[in-house]
Amino acid sequence: MKITIERDGLKKLGHKVGTAALDAAEALEAAAGKLKGKAEDGIERSRLMRAMADLEEEMDLQLHAIGELVYATHRGTPSDSDDIQEILEYMDSLQEEMDAHRQQLEVLAGAVVCGACGAANGRGNLYCQNCGRPLPKT
């Protein structure tokens, strides 16, 4: 039994194999890119969660300090209202930072942020559920 291989047929087969290999390599590269993006999102999500836990701890400490100042005033040792005001303003800045971290987490989860008011909206929303302005198309 004699097997004959045509030169043109072999070339076509080699070309098809090469094309399939390139397509497979491109698909693997795209999949690796997606995995890398998901890993980076996970790392960012973990970083934000840690930062939020630190902020909550700091806010608890500040609330405790305010409580001590108020109680000292109640017990007859007046505290300086400027001290309380300074702590409250610091807590406002901590709360703003906490809100920014929450918004970043929502964006990582797929929310669309309104450019007008900063509210997080679902992916399918065309208009902001807070202010009604049009949202950017995703």
Residue frames as a rotation matrix with the C-alpha (Angstrom) as fourth column:
MET 1
0.584 0.812 0.000 0.00
0.812 -0.584 0.000 0.00
0.000 0.000 -1.000 0.00
LYS 2
-0.558 -0.772 0.304 1.39
0.792 -0.605 -0.081 3.29
0.246 0.196 0.949 -1.07
ILE 3
0.435 0.628 -0.645 0.39
0.759 -0.641 -0.113 6.58
-0.484 -0.441 -0.756 0.59
THR 4
-0.351 -0.501 0.791 0.76
0.827 -0.562 0.011 9.68
0.439 0.659 0.611 -1.49
ILE 5
0.174 0.319 -0.932 0.72
0.713 -0.694 -0.104 13.15
-0.679 -0.646 -0.348 -0.04
GLU 6
0.433 0.041 0.900 0.13
0.779 -0.520 -0.351 16.05
0.454 0.853 -0.257 -2.30
ARG 7
-0.608 -0.784 -0.126 2.43
0.764 -0.534 -0.362 18.95
0.217 -0.316 0.924 -1.78
ASP 8
-0.587 0.456 0.669 -0.36
-0.189 -0.881 0.434 21.56
0.787 0.128 0.603 -2.09
GLY 9
0.489 0.815 -0.311 -2.56
0.078 0.314 0.946 19.65
0.869 -0.487 0.090 0.34
LEU 10
0.139 -0.550 -0.824 0.26
0.956 0.290 -0.032 19.50
0.257 -0.783 0.566 2.86
LYS 11
-0.833 -0.438 0.339 0.86
0.385 -0.898 -0.213 23.24
0.398 -0.047 0.916 2.55
LYS 12
-0.148 0.877 0.456 -2.84
-0.310 -0.479 0.821 23.97
0.939 -0.019 0.343 3.09
LEU 13
0.604 0.343 -0.719 -2.91
0.470 0.575 0.669 21.68
0.643 -0.743 0.186 6.10
GLY 14
-0.312 -0.821 -0.479 0.21
0.931 -0.162 -0.327 23.35
0.191 -0.548 0.814 7.52
HIS 15
-0.764 0.089 0.639 -1.35
0.004 -0.990 0.143 26.77
0.645 0.112 0.756 6.98
LYS 16
0.296 0.954 0.047 -4.57
-0.169 0.004 0.986 25.71
0.940 -0.300 0.162 8.73
VAL 17
0.420 -0.226 -0.879 -2.61
0.820 0.510 0.261 24.29
0.389 -0.830 0.400 11.68
GLY 18
-0.669 -0.743 -0.009 -0.55
0.696 -0.623 -0.358 27.47
0.261 -0.246 0.934 11.94
THR 19
-0.479 0.590 0.650 -3.66
-0.249 -0.802 0.544 29.67
0.842 0.098 0.531 11.83
ALA 20
0.567 0.716 -0.407 -5.38
0.150 0.396 0.906 27.54
0.810 -0.575 0.117 14.45
ALA 21
0.029 -0.658 -0.752 -2.30
0.967 0.208 -0.145 27.77
0.252 -0.723 0.643 16.68
LEU 22
-0.859 -0.321 0.398 -2.23
0.274 -0.946 -0.171 31.58
0.431 -0.038 0.901 16.36
ASP 23
-0.035 0.937 0.348 -5.96
-0.305 -0.342 0.889 31.78
0.952 -0.075 0.298 17.12
ALA 24
0.578 0.201 -0.791 -5.47
0.565 0.601 0.566 29.58
0.589 -0.773 0.234 20.19
ALA 25
-0.430 -0.823 -0.370 -2.55
0.877 -0.284 -0.388 31.72
0.214 -0.491 0.844 21.35
GLU 26
-0.731 0.231 0.643 -4.60
-0.113 -0.969 0.219 34.91
0.673 0.087 0.734 20.94
ALA 27
0.374 0.922 -0.101 -7.51
-0.111 0.153 0.982 33.36
0.921 -0.356 0.159 22.86
LEU 28
0.321 -0.347 -0.881 -5.17
0.874 0.467 0.135 32.32
0.364 -0.814 0.453 25.67
GLU 29
-0.760 -0.636 0.131 -3.65
0.564 -0.746 -0.355 35.80
0.323 -0.196 0.926 25.79
ALA 30
-0.337 0.732 0.592 -7.11
-0.335 -0.681 0.652 37.39
0.880 0.022 0.475 25.99
ALA 31
0.615 0.570 -0.545 -8.13
0.250 0.514 0.820 34.98
0.748 -0.641 0.174 28.76
ALA 32
-0.123 -0.753 -0.646 -4.92
0.960 0.076 -0.271 35.72
0.253 -0.653 0.714 30.67
GLY 33
-0.807 -0.142 0.573 -5.64
0.128 -0.990 -0.065 39.45
0.576 0.021 0.817 30.35
LYS 34
0.177 0.953 0.246 -9.13
-0.305 -0.185 0.934 38.99
0.936 -0.240 0.258 31.75
LEU 35
0.556 -0.031 -0.831 -7.79
0.660 0.624 0.418 36.93
0.505 -0.781 0.367 34.65
LYS 36
-0.566 -0.816 -0.119 -5.17
0.760 -0.460 -0.459 39.56
0.320 -0.350 0.880 35.36
GLY 37
-0.555 0.439 0.706 -7.87
-0.245 -0.898 0.366 42.25
0.795 0.030 0.606 35.40
LYS 38
0.560 0.797 -0.227 -10.01
-0.043 0.302 0.952 40.21
0.827 -0.524 0.203 37.78
ALA 39
0.195 -0.585 -0.787 -7.02
0.921 0.385 -0.057 39.62
0.337 -0.714 0.614 40.06
GLU 40
-0.801 -0.497 0.334 -6.21
0.398 -0.858 -0.324 43.34
0.448 -0.126 0.885 40.05
ASP 41
-0.089 0.860 0.502 -9.85
-0.380 -0.495 0.781 44.14
0.921 -0.121 0.371 40.87
GLY 42
0.641 0.312 -0.701 -9.74
0.409 0.634 0.656 41.65
0.649 -0.708 0.279 43.73
ILE 43
-0.315 -0.840 -0.442 -6.56
0.913 -0.140 -0.384 43.21
0.261 -0.524 0.811 45.10
GLU 44
-0.767 0.079 0.637 -8.09
-0.042 -0.996 0.073 46.70
0.641 0.029 0.767 44.84
ARG 45
0.320 0.947 0.013 -11.28
-0.192 0.051 0.980 45.49
0.928 -0.316 0.198 46.52
SER 46
0.425 -0.250 -0.870 -9.23
0.805 0.545 0.236 44.02
0.415 -0.800 0.433 49.39
ARG 47
-0.685 -0.726 0.060 -7.22
0.645 -0.642 -0.414 47.24
0.340 -0.245 0.908 49.72
LEU 48
-0.448 0.602 0.661 -10.40
-0.309 -0.798 0.517 49.30
0.839 0.027 0.544 49.89
MET 49
0.578 0.688 -0.438 -11.98
0.135 0.449 0.883 46.99
0.805 -0.570 0.166 52.47
ARG 50
0.002 -0.673 -0.740 -8.86
0.966 0.193 -0.173 47.22
0.259 -0.714 0.650 54.66
ALA 51
-0.848 -0.313 0.429 -8.82
0.262 -0.949 -0.174 51.01
0.462 -0.035 0.886 54.36
MET 52
-0.016 0.928 0.371 -12.51
-0.327 -0.356 0.875 51.15
0.945 -0.107 0.310 55.30
ALA 53
0.562 0.158 -0.812 -11.91
0.602 0.595 0.532 48.97
0.567 -0.788 0.239 58.36
ASP 54
-0.488 -0.809 -0.328 -9.09
0.852 -0.359 -0.382 51.32
0.191 -0.466 0.864 59.40
LEU 55
-0.694 0.299 0.655 -11.37
-0.126 -0.946 0.299 54.33
0.709 0.125 0.695 58.92
GLU 56
0.411 0.896 -0.168 -14.12
-0.018 0.192 0.981 52.73
0.912 -0.400 0.095 61.01
GLU 57
0.235 -0.419 -0.877 -11.63
0.922 0.381 0.065 52.06
0.307 -0.824 0.476 63.80
GLU 58
-0.810 -0.570 0.139 -10.41
0.522 -0.808 -0.274 55.66
0.268 -0.150 0.952 63.69
MET 59
-0.319 0.783 0.534 -13.99
-0.274 -0.615 0.739 56.96
0.907 0.089 0.411 63.76
ASP 60
0.555 0.489 -0.673 -14.74
0.442 0.512 0.736 54.80
0.705 -0.706 0.068 66.80
LEU 61
-0.258 -0.749 -0.610 -11.70
0.958 -0.119 -0.260 56.27
0.122 -0.652 0.748 68.58
GLN 62
-0.871 -0.057 0.488 -12.83
0.109 -0.991 0.079 59.81
0.479 0.122 0.869 67.76
LEU 63
0.144 0.984 0.107 -16.37
-0.136 -0.087 0.987 59.12
0.980 -0.157 0.121 68.95
HIS 64
0.373 -0.103 -0.922 -14.91
0.833 0.475 0.284 57.80
0.409 -0.874 0.263 72.19
ALA 65
-0.702 -0.701 -0.129 -12.85
0.699 -0.642 -0.316 61.00
0.139 -0.312 0.940 72.58
ILE 66
-0.545 0.592 0.594 -15.96
-0.233 -0.787 0.571 63.14
0.806 0.173 0.567 72.03
GLY 67
0.448 0.753 -0.482 -17.86
0.232 0.423 0.876 61.08
0.863 -0.505 0.015 74.57
GLU 68
-0.048 -0.560 -0.827 -15.13
0.983 0.121 -0.140 61.59
0.178 -0.820 0.544 77.14
LEU 69
-0.908 -0.297 0.295 -15.15
0.279 -0.955 -0.103 65.37
0.312 -0.011 0.950 76.55
VAL 70
-0.176 0.931 0.320 -18.94
-0.295 -0.360 0.885 65.57
0.939 0.061 0.338 76.83
TYR 71
0.505 0.364 -0.782 -18.99
0.539 0.574 0.616 63.41
0.674 -0.733 0.093 79.96
ALA 72
-0.488 -0.738 -0.466 -16.24
0.857 -0.303 -0.417 65.51
0.166 -0.603 0.780 81.56
THR 73
-0.777 0.287 0.560 -18.38
-0.168 -0.952 0.255 68.58
0.607 0.103 0.788 80.93
HIS 74
0.280 0.936 -0.215 -21.36
-0.080 0.246 0.966 66.82
0.957 -0.253 0.143 82.54
ARG 75
0.389 -0.201 -0.899 -19.22
0.831 0.498 0.248 65.98
0.398 -0.843 0.361 85.57
GLY 76
0.904 0.074 -0.420 -18.19
0.297 -0.817 0.495 69.64
-0.306 -0.572 -0.761 86.03
THR 77
-0.173 -0.969 -0.174 -14.94
0.284 -0.218 0.934 69.79
-0.943 0.112 0.313 84.11
PRO 78
0.728 0.556 -0.400 -15.88
-0.180 -0.408 -0.895 71.95
-0.661 0.724 -0.197 81.15
SER 79
-0.090 -0.723 0.684 -14.24
0.744 0.408 0.529 71.00
-0.662 0.557 0.501 77.91
ASP 80
-0.541 -0.191 -0.819 -13.32
-0.296 -0.868 0.398 73.42
-0.787 0.458 0.413 75.19
SER 81
0.514 0.827 0.229 -15.99
-0.016 0.276 -0.961 73.36
-0.858 0.490 0.155 72.49
ASP 82
0.399 -0.470 -0.787 -13.24
-0.908 -0.319 -0.270 74.04
-0.124 0.823 -0.554 69.95
ASP 83
-0.676 -0.640 0.366 -11.78
-0.613 0.763 0.202 70.62
-0.409 -0.088 -0.908 70.79
ILE 84
-0.151 0.720 0.678 -15.12
0.204 0.693 -0.691 68.94
-0.967 0.034 -0.252 70.09
GLN 85
0.732 0.429 -0.529 -15.58
-0.349 -0.429 -0.833 70.95
-0.585 0.795 -0.164 66.89
GLU 86
-0.089 -0.865 -0.494 -12.10
-0.982 -0.007 0.188 69.96
-0.166 0.502 -0.849 65.69
ILE 87
-0.749 -0.140 0.647 -12.84
-0.180 0.984 0.004 66.27
-0.637 -0.114 -0.762 66.30
LEU 88
0.247 0.934 0.259 -16.21
0.182 0.218 -0.959 66.55
-0.952 0.284 -0.116 64.54
GLU 89
0.610 -0.088 -0.788 -14.62
-0.713 -0.496 -0.496 68.17
-0.347 0.864 -0.365 61.50
TYR 90
-0.555 -0.831 -0.044 -11.97
-0.799 0.517 0.307 65.44
-0.232 0.205 -0.951 61.44
MET 91
-0.476 0.468 0.744 -14.74
0.130 0.875 -0.467 62.84
-0.870 -0.126 -0.478 61.59
ASP 92
0.616 0.682 -0.395 -16.46
-0.257 -0.300 -0.919 64.55
-0.745 0.667 -0.010 58.64
SER 93
0.107 -0.660 -0.744 -13.26
-0.992 -0.116 -0.040 64.12
-0.060 0.742 -0.667 56.61
LEU 94
-0.800 -0.352 0.486 -13.07
-0.386 0.922 0.032 60.46
-0.459 -0.162 -0.873 57.65
GLN 95
0.020 0.906 0.423 -16.69
0.140 0.416 -0.898 59.97
-0.990 0.077 -0.119 56.58
GLU 96
0.606 0.140 -0.783 -16.01
-0.668 -0.444 -0.597 61.58
-0.431 0.885 -0.175 53.18
GLU 97
-0.440 -0.842 -0.311 -13.06
-0.897 0.396 0.195 59.23
-0.041 0.365 -0.930 52.69
MET 98
-0.648 0.297 0.702 -15.26
-0.039 0.907 -0.420 56.27
-0.761 -0.300 -0.576 53.69
ASP 99
0.456 0.880 -0.130 -17.93
-0.122 -0.083 -0.989 57.35
-0.882 0.467 0.070 51.17
ALA 100
0.275 -0.448 -0.851 -15.31
-0.952 -0.251 -0.176 57.61
-0.135 0.858 -0.495 48.42
HIS 101
-0.796 -0.571 0.202 -14.10
-0.558 0.821 0.122 54.07
-0.236 -0.015 -0.972 49.19
ARG 102
-0.225 0.802 0.553 -17.68
0.102 0.584 -0.805 52.77
-0.969 -0.124 -0.213 49.10
GLN 103
0.630 0.457 -0.627 -18.19
-0.503 -0.374 -0.779 54.40
-0.591 0.807 -0.006 45.73
GLN 104
-0.241 -0.799 -0.551 -14.98
-0.971 0.191 0.146 52.81
-0.011 0.570 -0.821 44.40
LEU 105
-0.789 0.007 0.615 -16.22
-0.161 0.963 -0.217 49.42
-0.593 -0.270 -0.758 45.57
GLU 106
0.257 0.961 0.102 -19.54
0.001 0.105 -0.994 49.97
-0.966 0.256 0.026 43.81
VAL 107
0.442 -0.186 -0.877 -17.71
-0.865 -0.347 -0.362 50.87
-0.237 0.919 -0.314 40.59
LEU 108
-0.684 -0.730 -0.016 -15.61
-0.720 0.670 0.183 47.70
-0.122 0.137 -0.983 40.88
ALA 109
-0.557 0.569 0.605 -18.87
0.158 0.788 -0.595 45.78
-0.816 -0.235 -0.529 41.24
GLY 110
-0.630 0.235 0.740 -20.12
0.777 0.192 0.600 47.30
-0.001 0.953 -0.304 37.98
ALA 111
0.338 0.781 -0.524 -22.02
0.728 -0.570 -0.381 50.40
-0.597 -0.253 -0.762 39.08
VAL 112
-0.137 -0.284 0.949 -22.08
0.800 -0.597 -0.063 53.52
0.585 0.750 0.309 36.90
VAL 113
-0.310 -0.059 -0.949 -21.35
0.788 -0.574 -0.222 56.77
-0.531 -0.817 0.225 38.73
CYS 114
0.675 0.628 0.387 -23.35
0.736 -0.610 -0.293 59.86
0.052 0.483 -0.874 37.82
GLY 115
-0.351 -0.858 0.375 -21.09
0.831 -0.470 -0.297 62.70
0.431 0.207 0.878 36.75
ALA 116
-0.022 0.438 0.899 -23.54
-0.025 -0.899 0.437 65.29
0.999 -0.013 0.031 38.08
CYS 117
0.580 0.398 0.711 -24.26
-0.669 -0.266 0.694 64.09
0.465 -0.878 0.112 41.62
GLY 118
-0.438 -0.890 0.130 -21.82
-0.832 0.347 -0.432 61.21
0.339 -0.298 -0.892 42.17
ALA 119
0.226 0.606 0.762 -24.51
-0.796 0.566 -0.215 58.61
-0.562 -0.558 0.610 42.93
ALA 120
-0.869 -0.471 0.147 -23.89
-0.341 0.789 0.510 54.98
-0.357 0.394 -0.847 42.01
ASN 121
0.211 0.935 -0.285 -26.37
-0.892 0.065 -0.447 53.47
-0.400 0.348 0.848 39.57
GLY 122
0.303 -0.015 0.953 -26.91
0.096 0.995 -0.015 50.01
-0.948 0.096 0.303 38.10
ARG 123
-0.681 -0.695 0.230 -25.30
0.237 0.089 0.967 49.13
-0.693 0.713 0.104 34.77
GLY 124
-0.466 0.553 0.691 -28.56
0.884 0.256 0.391 49.19
0.039 0.793 -0.608 32.84
ASN 125
0.296 0.621 -0.726 -29.70
0.642 -0.692 -0.330 52.61
-0.707 -0.369 -0.603 34.04
LEU 126
0.045 -0.209 0.977 -29.92
0.897 -0.422 -0.131 55.31
0.439 0.882 0.168 31.40
TYR 127
0.217 0.121 0.969 -30.67
-0.177 -0.971 0.161 58.06
0.960 -0.207 -0.189 33.93
CYS 128
-0.821 -0.569 0.054 -29.39
-0.105 0.057 -0.993 58.65
0.562 -0.820 -0.106 37.44
GLN 129
-0.031 0.834 -0.551 -31.78
0.666 0.429 0.611 57.27
0.745 -0.348 -0.568 40.04
ASN 130
-0.272 -0.111 -0.956 -30.77
0.896 -0.392 -0.209 60.13
-0.352 -0.913 0.206 42.36
CYS 131
-0.469 0.009 -0.883 -30.87
0.012 -1.000 -0.017 63.28
-0.883 -0.019 0.468 40.21
GLY 132
0.508 0.806 0.305 -32.40
0.267 0.189 -0.945 62.08
-0.819 0.561 -0.120 36.91
ARG 133
0.285 -0.469 -0.836 -29.58
-0.805 -0.590 0.057 63.24
-0.520 0.657 -0.546 34.67
PRO 134
0.883 0.005 -0.470 -28.41
-0.341 0.694 -0.634 61.04
0.323 0.720 0.614 31.76
LEU 135
0.576 -0.703 0.417 -25.67
-0.177 0.390 0.904 58.58
-0.798 -0.594 0.100 32.63
PRO 136
-0.196 -0.701 -0.686 -22.62
-0.931 -0.088 0.356 57.86
-0.309 0.708 -0.635 30.50
LYS 137
0.796 0.465 -0.388 -23.08
-0.582 0.764 -0.280 54.89
0.166 0.448 0.878 28.20
THR 138
0.067 -0.767 0.638 -21.06
-0.689 0.427 0.586 51.83
-0.721 -0.479 -0.500 29.18
